């Protein structure tokens, strides 16, 4: 490979590392071209799966500021799934494909500059997709807002009922007070002479 081609490849890989939400490193030894095509489809539209040269990828990872541990994983025939969108969806695609095709080995990955082990990628795949989580959050917020709205709407009617109850109690006390209950009226004070 000519030096200019190597430099452009490193630059492209560096840019992909920097612009991706995450990257998952795999070993694809033994997969057919048809299986790789199937894997690319399983990853979804927001991810790409590229066969890479280990030495150039090590340089690109270093240039992108990715932890040195990533370079340690680059051994054997390597391919990287660069994820531009929902990392969970891509992780699910890789996990499910590797279950059906054991020749695909997930070696590790990077998410927001943090190294991920194969087990962490599997746990990530067990999460619900970003869209589902956002929908659940929106539903919870809507339920909370509906509850608050119902509470605020009920306040005036509760206040009116409370006022009516107080009026009833006041009138009941006024009508059934000690004088109305048959008690003797209090004696009138003696009248003063006018003259």
For each residue, the residues with C-beta under 8 A, 3 or more apart:
1: 5 6 9 53
2: 5 6
3: 6 7
4: 7 8
5: 1 2 8 9
6: 1 2 3 9 10 56
7: 3 4 10 11
8: 4 5 11 12
9: 1 5 6 12 13 53 56 60
10: 6 7 13 14 56 59 60 63
11: 7 8 14 15 60
12: 8 9 15 16 60
13: 9 10 16 17 52 56 57 60 61 64
14: 10 11 17 18 60 63 64
15: 11 12 18 19
16: 12 13 19 20 23 50 60 82
17: 13 14 20 23 60 61 64 66 82 110
18: 14 15 64 65
19: 15 16 84
20: 16 17 23 82 83 84
21: 83 84 85 86 87 111 112
22: 83 87 90 109 110 111 112 116
23: 16 17 20 80 81 82 83 109 110
24: 80 81 83 90 91 94 106 108 109 116 121
25: 70 73 74 78 79 80 106 107 108 109
26: 78 79 80 81 94 98 104 105 106 107
27: 76 77 78 79 104 105 107
28: 31 36 51 77 78 79 103 104
29: 76 77 103 105
30: 103
31: 28 35 36 39 101 103 104
32: 35 36
33: 36 37
34: 37 38
35: 31 32 38 39 101 103 104
36: 28 31 32 33 39 40 49 79
37: 33 34 40 41
38: 34 35 41 42 97
39: 31 35 36 42 43 49 93 94 97 101 104
40: 36 37 43 48 49
41: 37 38
42: 38 39 93 94 96 97
43: 39 40 47 48 49 81 83 89 90 93 94
44: 47 85 86 89 90 93
45: 85
46: 83 84 85 86 89 90
47: 43 44 81 82 83 84 85 89 90 93
48: 40 43 81 82 84
49: 36 39 40 43 79 80 81
50: 16 79 80 82
51: 28 77 78 79
52: 13 56 57 78 79 80
53: 1 9 56 57
54: 57 58 74 75 78
55: 58 59
56: 6 9 10 13 52 53 59 60
57: 13 52 53 54 60 61 71 74 78 80
58: 54 55 61 62 71 74
59: 10 55 56 62 63
60: 9 10 11 12 13 14 16 17 56 57 63 64
61: 13 17 57 58 64 66 70 71
62: 58 59 65 66 68 71
63: 10 14 59 60
64: 13 14 17 18 60 61
65: 18 62 113
66: 17 61 62 70 110 113
67: 70 110 113 114 115
68: 62 71 72
69: 72 73 108 115
70: 25 61 66 67 73 74 108 110 115
71: 57 58 61 62 68 74
72: 68 69
73: 25 69 70 78 107 108
74: 25 54 57 58 70 71 78
75: 54 78
76: 27 29
77: 27 28 29 51
78: 25 26 27 28 51 52 54 57 73 74 75 107
79: 25 26 27 28 36 49 50 51 52
80: 23 24 25 26 49 50 52 57
81: 23 24 26 43 47 48 49 90 94
82: 16 17 20 23 47 48 50
83: 20 21 22 23 24 43 46 47 86 87 90
84: 19 20 21 46 47 48
85: 21 44 45 46 47 89 90
86: 21 44 46 83 89 90 129 130 131
87: 21 22 83 90 91 111 124
88: 91 92 124 125 127 128 129 130
89: 43 44 46 47 85 86 92 93 129 130
90: 22 24 43 44 46 47 81 83 85 86 87 93 94
91: 24 87 88 94 95 121 122 124 125
92: 88 89 95 96 125 129
93: 39 42 43 44 47 89 90 96 97
94: 24 26 39 42 43 81 90 91 97 98 104 106 121 125
95: 91 92 98 99 106 121 122 125
96: 42 92 93 99 100 125
97: 38 39 42 93 94 100 101 104
98: 26 94 95 101 102 104 105 106
99: 95 96 102
100: 96 97
101: 31 35 39 97 98 104
102: 98 99
103: 28 29 30 31 35
104: 26 27 28 31 35 39 94 97 98 101
105: 26 27 29 98
106: 24 25 26 94 95 98 109 118 121 122
107: 25 26 27 73 78 118
108: 24 25 69 70 73 115 116 117 118 121
109: 22 23 24 25 106 115 116 120 121
110: 17 22 23 66 67 70 113 114 115 116
111: 21 22 87 114 116 124
112: 21 22
113: 65 66 67 110
114: 67 110 111
115: 67 69 70 108 109 110
116: 22 24 108 109 110 111 120 121 124
117: 108 120 121
118: 106 107 108 121 122
119: 122 123
120: 109 116 117 123 124
121: 24 91 94 95 106 108 109 116 117 118 124 125
122: 91 95 106 118 119 125 126
123: 119 120 126 127
124: 87 88 91 111 116 120 121 127
125: 88 91 92 94 95 96 121 122
126: 122 123
127: 88 123 124 133
128: 88 132 133 136
129: 86 88 89 92 132 133
130: 86 88 89 133 134
131: 86 134 135
132: 128 129 135 136
133: 127 128 129 130 136 137
134: 130 131 137 138
135: 131 132 138 139
136: 128 132 133 139 140
137: 133 134 140 141
138: 134 135 141 142
139: 135 136 142 143
140: 136 137 143 144
141: 137 138 144 145
142: 138 139 145 146
143: 139 140 146 147
144: 140 141 147 148
145: 141 142 148 149
146: 142 143 149 150
147: 143 144 150 151
148: 144 145 151 152
149: 145 146 152 153
150: 146 147 153 154
151: 147 148 154 155
152: 148 149 155
153: 149 150 156 157
154: 150 151 157 158
155: 151 152 158 159
156: 153 159 160
157: 153 154 160 161
158: 154 155 161 162
159: 155 156 162 163
160: 156 157 163 164
161: 157 158 164 165
162: 158 159 165 166
163: 159 160 166 167
164: 160 161 167 168
165: 161 162 168 169
166: 162 163 169 170
167: 163 164 170 171
168: 164 165 171 172
169: 165 166 172 173
170: 166 167 173 174
171: 167 168 174 175
172: 168 169 175 176
173: 169 170 176 177
174: 170 171 177
175: 171 172 180
176: 172 173 180 181
177: 173 174 180 181
178: 181 183
179: 183 185
180: 175 176 177
181: 176 177 178
182:
183: 178 179
184:
185: 179
186:
187:
188: 191
189:
190:
191: 188
192:
193:
194:
195:
